[in-house]
Amino acid sequence: MDESDISARWTNRMGARCCAPGSAATQAPSSRRRRLWELGTHAHCPVIGVCLSLDTMRRLARKLLVLQGDEDDYTLHCQLVTAAERRNPASEALQRELDSRFALDVQQATKAKCMDSLAAWWRVRAAQGEIAGPLWATLTHPRCEAWLEMRVLGQVHMLQHQVGAAQRVDVQRHREVLAEHQALMAEYAGAQQRMTQWATERQREQAEWEAERVQARGRELALQSQLQQLQEQLQQWQAQVPQLAERLASQQRVSELLLRNRELQRLLDRRAESPTPAPIPSVQEAQPPSPPRPAVPASLRGVVLCVGGRSGQVPVYRRAVEDTGAQFLHHDGGEEERVERLDPQLAAADLVICQTGCISHDAYWRVKEH
């Protein structure tokens, strides 16, 4: 006969007892819970061993027992089990500790009004893996009879054996996991160290970049400030000297013409000293030589300035003058060119041709005064 058959017979018998008219179960049962010292002596060891943790057991032993100071955990456990066999301050303190610790389980167990419902509640809680609280609540329940007490203690006893066997397996597995954990922690430490070095290098590079950016920004601001000062100074100079650009251009042109005049003067001096006059080079000496022209009797020398005239005929004028061996200069008479540029050209010219119908009055009077 297996355990399920015994449980079924016991349930049927107890159900018949609970439902039989005039039976003891129909009478008002006592609601007083059993105390620790009222349990069987065989129940004290599993109750204290399962329901109290080692830290709690040591704390209660130091508080309730007279110790020598060299007791181990097993000795403390045996002394508390011995103290729980009868009512005394130690067993009462243990009762209060267990009631306070498992008050919720005790309250839930009060819903069971007969031994069958209490046994069903125990099986459900034990199947959930909760042993300590349901064990205390079941053993101290008013409806817990000797049969149920033995069944509960037997299950706890077997669970302790299974826990011991599982614990040995767990210890081996724990060692393997611990070794794997140590290897992973070493690898993690190495990765963390590399990450720290990388972060330090990135911070250093970022600091260098930031310093370079600040320096570049400082140089940019200094250049902008210097540029602004130069622009303000240029504006002041332009305000003090009107037409500064034109005057600078005229001055440069005068310098070029003076150099050309000295060169022509040296050529004239050499021609006067030499029996064979040397040809006068044109102003555009840097340009590539033009193709040879047919020989024309030379009738002009020096620089010929043409003031005014039609702009489309200027190439014709230039060809006619240069064919005679002279150098050709031209000024449009004030139509597009500034009149101020006429003065250095007049100073450099040996011959001036003024077309009075195609120049401005200002240019005409400048030519006339020259």
C-alpha positions as CSV (number, residue, x, y, z in Angstrom):
1,M,0.0,0.0,0.0
2,D,1.6,3.3,-1.1
3,E,1.4,6.8,0.4
4,S,-1.5,7.9,-1.9
5,D,-3.7,5.0,-0.7
6,I,-3.0,5.8,2.9
7,S,-3.7,9.5,2.4
8,A,-7.0,8.6,0.6
9,R,-8.1,6.3,3.4
10,W,-7.2,8.8,6.0
11,T,-9.0,11.6,4.2
12,N,-12.1,9.5,3.8
13,R,-12.0,8.5,7.5
14,M,-11.5,12.1,8.6
15,G,-14.2,13.3,6.3
16,A,-16.6,10.8,7.7
17,R,-15.6,11.9,11.2
18,C,-16.0,15.6,10.4
19,C,-19.4,15.0,8.7
20,A,-20.8,12.4,11.1
21,P,-23.6,13.7,13.3
22,G,-22.8,13.9,16.9
23,S,-19.1,13.3,16.3
24,A,-16.4,15.2,18.1
25,A,-15.6,17.2,15.0
26,T,-19.0,18.7,15.0
27,Q,-18.3,20.1,18.4
28,A,-16.7,23.5,18.7
29,P,-13.0,22.8,18.4
30,S,-10.4,24.7,20.5
31,S,-8.7,27.6,18.7
32,R,-5.7,27.6,21.0
33,R,-2.4,27.0,19.2
34,R,0.1,24.6,20.6
35,R,3.2,25.9,22.1
36,L,6.8,24.9,21.4
37,W,7.2,22.9,24.6
38,E,3.9,21.1,23.9
39,L,5.2,19.5,20.7
40,G,6.7,16.1,20.7
41,T,10.4,15.9,21.5
42,H,11.0,14.5,18.0
43,A,9.7,17.9,16.6
44,H,12.0,20.2,18.4
45,C,15.1,19.3,16.4
46,P,13.6,20.0,12.9
47,V,11.8,23.1,14.1
48,I,14.8,24.8,15.5
49,G,17.1,23.5,12.7
50,V,14.8,24.5,9.9
51,C,13.0,27.5,11.2
52,L,15.9,29.4,12.7
53,S,19.0,30.5,10.7
54,L,22.5,30.0,12.1
55,D,22.8,33.7,12.9
56,T,19.5,33.8,14.7
57,M,20.4,30.6,16.6
58,R,23.7,32.1,17.7
59,R,22.1,35.3,18.8
60,L,19.4,33.6,20.8
61,A,21.9,31.2,22.3
62,R,24.1,34.1,23.5
63,K,21.0,35.7,25.0
64,L,19.2,32.8,26.5
65,L,21.9,30.2,27.5
66,V,25.0,30.1,29.7
67,L,27.9,29.5,27.3
68,Q,31.5,28.6,27.9
69,G,32.6,30.5,24.8
70,D,33.9,27.6,22.7
71,E,30.6,26.0,21.6
72,D,30.2,25.2,17.9
73,D,26.9,25.5,16.0
74,Y,25.9,21.9,16.6
75,T,26.4,22.3,20.4
76,L,24.3,25.5,20.4
77,H,21.6,23.7,18.4
78,C,21.5,20.8,20.9
79,Q,21.3,23.1,23.9
80,L,18.3,25.0,22.3
81,V,16.6,21.7,21.5
82,T,17.0,20.6,25.1
83,A,15.7,24.0,26.4
84,A,12.6,23.7,24.1
85,E,11.4,20.4,25.7
86,R,9.8,22.2,28.7
87,R,8.5,25.6,29.5
88,N,11.2,28.1,30.6
89,P,12.4,31.5,29.7
90,A,14.4,30.1,26.8
91,S,11.5,28.2,25.3
92,E,9.2,31.1,25.7
93,A,11.7,33.4,24.0
94,L,12.0,30.8,21.1
95,Q,8.2,30.8,20.9
96,R,8.0,34.5,20.6
97,E,10.8,34.6,18.0
98,L,9.1,31.9,15.8
99,D,5.6,33.6,16.1
100,S,7.1,37.0,15.2
101,R,9.1,35.6,12.3
102,F,6.3,33.5,10.7
103,A,3.2,35.6,11.7
104,L,1.9,35.7,8.2
105,D,2.1,31.9,7.7
106,V,0.4,31.4,11.1
107,Q,-2.4,33.8,10.0
108,Q,-2.9,32.0,6.7
109,A,-3.0,28.6,8.4
110,T,-5.9,29.7,10.7
111,K,-8.2,29.5,7.6
112,A,-7.9,25.7,7.8
113,K,-10.7,24.5,10.0
114,C,-10.0,20.8,10.0
115,M,-7.0,18.5,9.7
116,D,-7.7,17.7,6.0
117,S,-7.7,21.4,4.9
118,L,-4.6,21.9,7.0
119,A,-2.8,19.0,5.3
120,A,-3.9,20.3,1.9
121,W,-2.5,23.8,2.8
122,W,0.8,22.2,3.9
123,R,1.2,20.2,0.7
124,V,0.6,23.3,-1.4
125,R,3.2,25.4,0.5
126,A,5.7,22.6,0.6
127,A,5.3,22.1,-3.2
128,Q,6.1,25.8,-3.6
129,G,9.5,25.2,-1.8
130,E,8.5,27.1,1.4
131,I,9.3,24.9,4.4
132,A,10.2,26.9,7.5
133,G,7.0,29.1,7.9
134,P,4.5,26.4,6.9
135,L,6.3,23.9,9.2
136,W,5.9,26.1,12.2
137,A,2.3,27.1,11.4
138,T,1.2,23.5,10.7
139,L,2.8,21.9,13.8
140,T,1.4,24.6,16.2
141,H,-2.1,24.6,14.5
142,P,-4.9,23.4,16.8
143,R,-6.1,20.9,14.2
144,C,-2.6,19.2,13.8
145,E,-3.0,15.7,15.2
146,A,-0.3,13.2,15.7
147,W,-0.7,11.5,12.3
148,L,-0.3,14.8,10.4
149,E,2.6,15.8,12.6
150,M,4.4,12.6,11.8
151,R,3.7,13.0,8.1
152,V,5.0,16.6,8.1
153,L,8.1,15.7,10.1
154,G,8.8,12.8,7.8
155,Q,8.6,15.0,4.7
156,V,10.9,17.5,6.3
157,H,13.3,14.7,7.3
158,M,13.4,13.4,3.7
159,L,13.7,17.0,2.3
160,Q,16.8,17.4,4.6
161,H,18.4,14.3,3.1
162,Q,17.6,15.6,-0.4
163,V,18.9,19.0,0.4
164,G,22.1,17.4,1.7
165,A,22.6,15.4,-1.5
166,A,21.7,18.4,-3.6
167,Q,24.0,20.5,-1.6
168,R,27.0,18.2,-2.4
169,V,26.2,18.6,-6.1
170,D,25.7,22.3,-5.6
171,V,29.1,22.6,-3.9
172,Q,30.8,21.0,-6.8
173,R,28.9,23.1,-9.2
174,H,29.6,26.1,-7.0
175,R,33.3,25.4,-7.3
176,E,33.1,25.2,-11.0
177,V,31.1,28.4,-11.2
178,L,33.5,30.0,-8.8
179,A,36.5,29.1,-11.0
180,E,34.7,30.3,-14.1
181,H,33.7,33.5,-12.2
182,Q,37.4,34.1,-11.3
183,A,38.5,33.6,-14.9
184,L,35.8,36.0,-16.1
185,M,36.7,38.5,-13.4
186,A,40.3,38.4,-14.5
187,E,39.3,38.9,-18.1
188,Y,37.0,41.7,-17.0
189,A,39.7,43.3,-15.0
190,G,42.0,43.2,-18.1
191,A,39.3,44.7,-20.3
192,Q,38.5,47.4,-17.7
193,Q,42.2,48.2,-17.5
194,R,42.5,48.5,-21.3
195,M,39.3,50.6,-21.4
196,T,40.7,52.9,-18.7
197,Q,44.0,53.3,-20.7
198,W,42.0,54.0,-23.8
199,A,39.8,56.5,-22.0
200,T,42.9,58.2,-20.6
201,E,44.5,58.5,-24.0
202,R,41.3,59.9,-25.5
203,Q,41.1,62.4,-22.7
204,R,44.7,63.4,-23.3
205,E,44.1,63.8,-27.0
206,Q,41.0,65.7,-26.4
207,A,42.8,68.1,-24.1
208,E,45.6,68.6,-26.7
209,W,42.9,69.2,-29.4
210,E,41.2,71.7,-27.1
211,A,44.5,73.5,-26.4
212,E,45.2,73.7,-30.1
213,R,41.7,74.9,-30.8
214,V,42.1,77.6,-28.1
215,Q,45.4,78.7,-29.6
216,A,44.1,78.7,-33.1
217,R,41.1,80.8,-31.9
218,G,43.5,83.2,-30.2
219,R,45.5,83.6,-33.3
220,E,42.4,84.1,-35.4
221,L,41.1,86.8,-33.0
222,A,44.5,88.5,-33.1
223,L,44.6,88.5,-36.9
224,Q,41.0,89.8,-37.0
225,S,41.9,92.5,-34.6
226,Q,45.1,93.4,-36.6
227,L,43.1,93.3,-39.8
228,Q,40.5,95.6,-38.3
229,Q,43.2,98.0,-37.1
230,L,44.8,98.1,-40.6
231,Q,41.4,98.7,-42.2
232,E,40.7,101.5,-39.9
233,Q,44.2,102.9,-40.6
234,L,43.6,102.6,-44.3
235,Q,40.3,104.4,-44.0
236,Q,42.0,107.2,-42.0
237,W,44.7,107.5,-44.7
238,Q,42.1,107.5,-47.5
239,A,40.2,110.2,-45.6
240,Q,43.3,112.3,-45.1
241,V,44.5,112.0,-48.7
242,P,41.7,112.0,-51.3
243,Q,42.3,110.1,-54.5
244,L,45.2,108.2,-52.9
245,A,44.9,105.2,-55.2
246,E,45.0,107.4,-58.3
247,R,48.0,109.3,-57.0
248,L,49.9,106.1,-56.2
249,A,49.2,104.9,-59.7
250,S,50.4,108.2,-61.2
251,Q,53.5,108.1,-59.1
252,Q,54.3,104.6,-60.2
253,R,53.7,105.6,-63.8
254,V,56.0,108.7,-63.4
255,S,58.7,106.5,-61.9
256,E,58.5,104.2,-64.9
257,L,58.6,107.1,-67.3
258,L,61.6,108.6,-65.5
259,L,63.4,105.3,-65.9
260,R,62.4,105.2,-69.5
261,N,63.6,108.8,-70.0
262,R,67.0,108.1,-68.5
263,E,67.3,105.1,-70.8
264,L,66.4,107.1,-73.8
265,Q,68.9,109.8,-72.8
266,R,71.7,107.3,-72.6
267,L,70.7,106.0,-76.0
268,L,70.7,109.5,-77.5
269,D,74.1,110.2,-75.9
270,R,75.5,107.0,-77.5
271,R,74.0,107.9,-80.8
272,A,75.5,111.3,-80.7
273,E,78.9,109.8,-80.0
274,S,78.5,107.0,-82.6
275,P,78.6,107.7,-86.4
276,T,75.8,105.1,-86.9
277,P,72.7,105.9,-84.8
278,A,71.3,102.9,-82.9
279,P,67.6,102.2,-83.1
280,I,65.5,103.2,-80.1
281,P,63.8,100.2,-78.5
282,S,60.1,100.2,-77.8
283,V,58.6,100.3,-74.4
284,Q,57.3,96.7,-74.7
285,E,60.7,95.1,-74.6
286,A,59.4,92.2,-72.5
287,Q,56.9,91.1,-75.1
288,P,58.0,88.7,-77.8
289,P,59.4,90.3,-81.0
290,S,56.9,91.1,-83.7
291,P,57.5,89.8,-87.2
292,P,59.8,92.1,-89.3
293,R,58.0,94.9,-91.1
294,P,58.9,96.3,-94.5
295,A,61.5,99.0,-94.4
296,V,60.0,102.5,-94.4
297,P,62.0,105.7,-94.5
298,A,62.3,106.8,-90.8
299,S,61.1,110.4,-90.3
300,L,60.3,110.3,-86.6
301,R,62.3,109.6,-83.4
302,G,61.5,109.5,-79.7
303,V,58.1,109.2,-78.1
304,V,54.9,110.3,-79.9
305,L,51.8,110.9,-77.7
306,C,48.4,110.9,-79.3
307,V,45.7,112.6,-77.1
308,G,42.1,111.9,-78.1
309,G,40.9,110.5,-81.4
310,R,38.6,107.6,-82.2
311,S,39.2,104.6,-80.0
312,G,38.7,102.2,-82.9
313,Q,41.6,104.0,-84.8
314,V,44.2,103.7,-82.1
315,P,45.7,100.5,-83.6
316,V,46.1,102.4,-86.9
317,Y,47.7,105.3,-85.1
318,R,50.1,103.0,-83.3
319,R,51.1,101.2,-86.5
320,A,51.7,104.4,-88.4
321,V,53.9,105.9,-85.6
322,E,55.9,102.7,-84.9
323,D,56.5,102.1,-88.6
324,T,58.5,105.4,-88.6
325,G,60.7,104.1,-85.7
326,A,59.1,106.1,-82.9
327,Q,57.4,105.0,-79.7
328,F,53.6,105.4,-79.5
329,L,51.6,106.5,-76.4
330,H,47.9,107.2,-76.3
331,H,45.4,108.9,-74.0
332,D,41.7,108.9,-74.7
333,G,41.3,112.6,-73.7
334,G,39.3,112.0,-70.5
335,E,36.5,109.7,-71.8
336,E,37.5,106.7,-69.8
337,E,41.0,107.3,-68.5
338,R,41.6,109.9,-65.8
339,V,42.9,113.2,-66.9
340,E,45.6,113.1,-64.1
341,R,47.4,110.3,-66.0
342,L,48.0,112.7,-68.9
343,D,50.7,114.7,-67.0
344,P,53.4,112.0,-66.8
345,Q,52.7,111.0,-70.4
346,L,53.1,114.6,-71.6
347,A,56.4,114.8,-69.6
348,A,57.7,111.7,-71.4
349,A,56.5,112.6,-74.9
350,D,58.8,114.2,-77.6
351,L,55.8,114.9,-79.9
352,V,52.1,115.4,-79.0
353,I,49.3,115.1,-81.4
354,C,46.1,116.5,-80.0
355,Q,42.8,115.9,-81.8
356,T,40.8,118.8,-80.4
357,G,37.5,117.5,-81.5
358,C,37.7,114.2,-79.6
359,I,39.0,115.3,-76.1
360,S,37.6,117.0,-73.0
361,H,38.2,120.6,-72.2
362,D,40.3,119.7,-69.2
363,A,42.6,117.5,-71.3
364,Y,42.8,120.1,-74.0
365,W,44.0,122.8,-71.6
366,R,46.5,120.5,-69.9
367,V,48.0,119.8,-73.3
368,K,48.0,123.4,-74.2
369,E,49.7,124.5,-70.9
370,H,52.3,121.7,-71.3
